[in-house]
Amino acid sequence: MSKISGLLIALSLSALSYQSMAQTEVINLWPDGKIPNFKSSSVEEKSVTDASGILRISGVTVPTIAAYIAPKETATGAAVMICPGGGYGILAASHEGSDFAKWFNDRGISAFVLKYRLPNEKAMTHQHEVPLMDAMQGMKLIRQNAAKWNIDLNKIGVMGFSAGGHLAATLSTHYNMGEKASKDAKPDFSILLYPVISLQPSIAHGGSRDNLLGPDKSEELIKYYSNELQVSDQTPPAFLVHAMDDTGVPVENSIQYYLALKNKKIPAEMHLYPKGGHGYGMRTEGKGSLANWPAAMEGWLKSLGYMKN
């Protein structure tokens, strides 16, 4: 075999390997074009990558879900829908999105990065309803395509960071509430990283609360979206990670959610670290014991049968 032939074969194998790890398709959440609560506006979606390599997407009014499907030969049947954070003002779509999708794929878990609409009274009616609508629709689409993607219908979870953690917790506690309640939207598990859980003034992240609720900051809505108050015996098990020195989202958010789950006898595992701040994802260098959190998550996923030992 010539050197050129060998090089071509190597390049082909490399390309195949890359494709198996790559995003396979981007799906419009509302493919019929009828996006609920949509208002025609001048709001435009923009994507900017900052100096640290973080992709920030703003002005999202047309939601999508990006599918990263685990190779069949290593797939465990599990899947997770990832909700990036960003205070309901932007989406930190790389280090709290696609980077984790690839991490899950390496471990046989299919992943779906949700580009949910960012609440904006100019572009939608009842803006506080919109992120949850998109998250529920995302879970339904994953279940509808489970056979195509080699996914077990009973192994589909949700993961969220910061405000995306609030959305993941809202999905976990509200999927069965209201007129649009749906069992198909229920996550089987949740993974919550430095999540905004509560909108109550004592521990809320004010920016996330204000962006979600907009001008309608009624006491009723604040309680409705304070997820520690909405936990029921139907809420799925959770894995929580938070740093005690988080000045953006107080650690009490995770603690209150954990206690609410405990009170309902729902399995939960929480890891609190003395330092780490906020918004780190897997960027844990120089943050002490926080570097251990991905290994802890891996152990939790294995214990529940979502990953192979």
ABEGO torsion letter per residue (X at the ends): XBAAAAAAAAAAAAAAAAAAABBABBBBABAAGBBBGBBBBABBBBBBBBAAGBBBBBGBABBBBBBBBBBAAABAGBBBBBBBBGGGABBBAAAABAAAAAAAAAAGBBBBBBBBBBBBAAABBGAAAAAAAAAAAAAAAAAAAAAAAGBBAAABBBBBBEAAAAAAAAAAAAAABEAABBAAABBABBBBBGBBABABAAABBAAAAAAAAEABBBAAAAAAABAAAABBAABBBBBBBBBAABAABBAAAAAAAAAAAAAAGBBBBBBBBABGEBGAEABABGAEAAAAAAAAAAAAAAAAGABBX
